[in-house]
Amino acid sequence: MKKIVLILLLAIAPLAGFCATPAQEKAFVDAYKKAIETKDEKTLTGFLYAKGADPQALEFYKMMVTSEMGAKITSIQLVDLDAKDKERAKGGPGPDGKPMKYTLPPFKKLVIKSETKDANGSSGSSSEVLVAESDGKIVIPVPGPAS
């Protein structure tokens, strides 16, 4: 009986580690916000999970995560996926029309609202990116070819 319980515990251990803790989520959000506001490109691109990623998609994601560098963040939060997000998380056609999928299953999305001011005035923007977990860290999975 002890052997069976041990085997079951070992089998579900990876599933138990899948969900990030509130402390991990806060640390990720705080680090992401700081990297945007301090224009820390290395940290921002370090959040990308590139294993198995399509090279074109990786370049796009690098551009996307660094596009708001230096902006003042007015709101940043991790939110649960809604039905539309879950459908998007399944993947779809890539830039070349070939099927793509996320290299890790997303579990939440990071929603960022920012404001930029310059001599011409100010503007606001909003962006979101799906996030996943890898080895106990929250990352931004970059899509790769669907097998």
Secondary structure, DSSP 8 states (H G I E B T S, - for coil): -HHHHHHHHHHHHHHHTTS--HHHHHHHHHHHHHHHHTT-HHHHHHTEE-TT--HHHHHHHHHHHHTTTT-EEEEEEEEE--HHHHHHHT-EE-TTSSEEEESS---EEEEEEEEEEETTEEEEEEEEEEEEEETTEEEEE-EEE--
